[in-house]
Amino acid sequence: MKKVRQILAILGIVLLAGMYIATIVCALSASENFMNMLMASIYATIVIPVLIWAITFIYKLAKKEDNKEEK
Protein backbone atom coordinates (compact mmCIF):
# COMPACT_ATOMS: atom_id res chain seq x y z
CA MET A 1 0.00 0.00 0.00
CA LYS A 2 2.86 2.36 0.81
CA LYS A 3 4.36 1.82 -2.64
CA VAL A 4 1.04 2.66 -4.33
CA ARG A 5 0.70 5.87 -2.30
CA GLN A 6 4.24 6.91 -3.26
CA ILE A 7 3.56 6.29 -6.95
CA LEU A 8 0.28 8.23 -6.77
CA ALA A 9 2.02 11.10 -4.96
CA ILE A 10 4.71 11.28 -7.66
CA LEU A 11 2.04 11.18 -10.35
CA GLY A 12 0.20 14.03 -8.62
CA ILE A 13 3.38 16.11 -8.46
CA VAL A 14 4.04 15.53 -12.15
CA LEU A 15 0.43 16.41 -13.00
CA LEU A 16 0.55 19.64 -10.98
CA ALA A 17 3.90 20.64 -12.46
CA GLY A 18 2.50 19.99 -15.94
CA MET A 19 -0.52 22.17 -15.21
CA TYR A 20 1.68 24.99 -13.93
CA ILE A 21 3.83 24.78 -17.06
CA ALA A 22 0.71 24.72 -19.24
CA THR A 23 -0.59 27.81 -17.43
CA ILE A 24 2.65 29.68 -18.11
CA VAL A 25 2.70 28.58 -21.76
CA CYS A 26 -0.94 29.65 -22.20
CA ALA A 27 -0.24 33.00 -20.56
CA LEU A 28 2.68 33.68 -22.90
CA SER A 29 0.99 32.31 -26.00
CA ALA A 30 0.00 34.59 -28.84
CA SER A 31 -2.84 32.33 -29.92
CA GLU A 32 -6.29 33.74 -30.58
CA ASN A 33 -7.74 31.36 -27.97
CA PHE A 34 -5.10 32.06 -25.33
CA MET A 35 -7.60 33.51 -22.84
CA ASN A 36 -9.79 30.41 -22.97
CA MET A 37 -6.75 28.14 -22.62
CA LEU A 38 -5.41 30.22 -19.74
CA MET A 39 -8.71 30.15 -17.87
CA ALA A 40 -9.06 26.38 -18.38
CA SER A 41 -5.53 25.85 -17.15
CA ILE A 42 -6.01 28.01 -14.05
CA TYR A 43 -9.31 26.25 -13.34
CA ALA A 44 -7.67 22.82 -13.61
CA THR A 45 -4.78 23.95 -11.41
CA ILE A 46 -7.25 24.80 -8.66
CA VAL A 47 -9.93 22.15 -9.09
CA ILE A 48 -7.85 19.00 -9.59
CA PRO A 49 -5.90 19.27 -6.29
CA VAL A 50 -9.15 20.02 -4.43
CA LEU A 51 -10.78 16.94 -5.98
CA ILE A 52 -7.77 14.81 -5.06
CA TRP A 53 -7.95 16.08 -1.48
CA ALA A 54 -11.71 15.43 -1.31
CA ILE A 55 -11.36 11.89 -2.61
CA THR A 56 -8.63 11.04 -0.10
CA PHE A 57 -10.64 12.66 2.72
CA ILE A 58 -13.76 10.65 1.88
CA TYR A 59 -11.68 7.48 1.54
CA LYS A 60 -10.21 7.99 5.02
CA LEU A 61 -13.67 8.62 6.48
CA ALA A 62 -15.07 5.51 4.82
CA LYS A 63 -12.15 3.44 6.02
CA LYS A 64 -12.68 4.63 9.62
CA GLU A 65 -16.36 3.70 9.38
CA ASP A 66 -15.42 0.22 8.15
CA ASN A 67 -13.05 -0.26 11.08
CA LYS A 68 -15.74 0.80 13.58
CA GLU A 69 -18.26 -1.67 12.13
CA GLU A 70 -15.81 -4.58 12.32
CA LYS A 71 -15.24 -4.11 16.06
C-alpha positions as CSV (number, residue, x, y, z in Angstrom):
1,M,0.0,0.0,0.0
2,K,2.9,2.4,0.8
3,K,4.4,1.8,-2.6
4,V,1.0,2.7,-4.3
5,R,0.7,5.9,-2.3
6,Q,4.2,6.9,-3.3
7,I,3.6,6.3,-6.9
8,L,0.3,8.2,-6.8
9,A,2.0,11.1,-5.0
10,I,4.7,11.3,-7.7
11,L,2.0,11.2,-10.4
12,G,0.2,14.0,-8.6
13,I,3.4,16.1,-8.5
14,V,4.0,15.5,-12.2
15,L,0.4,16.4,-13.0
16,L,0.6,19.6,-11.0
17,A,3.9,20.6,-12.5
18,G,2.5,20.0,-15.9
19,M,-0.5,22.2,-15.2
20,Y,1.7,25.0,-13.9
21,I,3.8,24.8,-17.1
22,A,0.7,24.7,-19.2
23,T,-0.6,27.8,-17.4
24,I,2.7,29.7,-18.1
25,V,2.7,28.6,-21.8
26,C,-0.9,29.6,-22.2
27,A,-0.2,33.0,-20.6
28,L,2.7,33.7,-22.9
29,S,1.0,32.3,-26.0
30,A,0.0,34.6,-28.8
31,S,-2.8,32.3,-29.9
32,E,-6.3,33.7,-30.6
33,N,-7.7,31.4,-28.0
34,F,-5.1,32.1,-25.3
35,M,-7.6,33.5,-22.8
36,N,-9.8,30.4,-23.0
37,M,-6.8,28.1,-22.6
38,L,-5.4,30.2,-19.7
39,M,-8.7,30.2,-17.9
40,A,-9.1,26.4,-18.4
41,S,-5.5,25.8,-17.2
42,I,-6.0,28.0,-14.1
43,Y,-9.3,26.2,-13.3
44,A,-7.7,22.8,-13.6
45,T,-4.8,24.0,-11.4
46,I,-7.2,24.8,-8.7
47,V,-9.9,22.1,-9.1
48,I,-7.8,19.0,-9.6
49,P,-5.9,19.3,-6.3
50,V,-9.1,20.0,-4.4
51,L,-10.8,16.9,-6.0
52,I,-7.8,14.8,-5.1
53,W,-7.9,16.1,-1.5
54,A,-11.7,15.4,-1.3
55,I,-11.4,11.9,-2.6
56,T,-8.6,11.0,-0.1
57,F,-10.6,12.7,2.7
58,I,-13.8,10.7,1.9
59,Y,-11.7,7.5,1.5
60,K,-10.2,8.0,5.0
61,L,-13.7,8.6,6.5
62,A,-15.1,5.5,4.8
63,K,-12.1,3.4,6.0
64,K,-12.7,4.6,9.6
65,E,-16.4,3.7,9.4
66,D,-15.4,0.2,8.2
67,N,-13.1,-0.3,11.1
68,K,-15.7,0.8,13.6
69,E,-18.3,-1.7,12.1
70,E,-15.8,-4.6,12.3
71,K,-15.2,-4.1,16.1
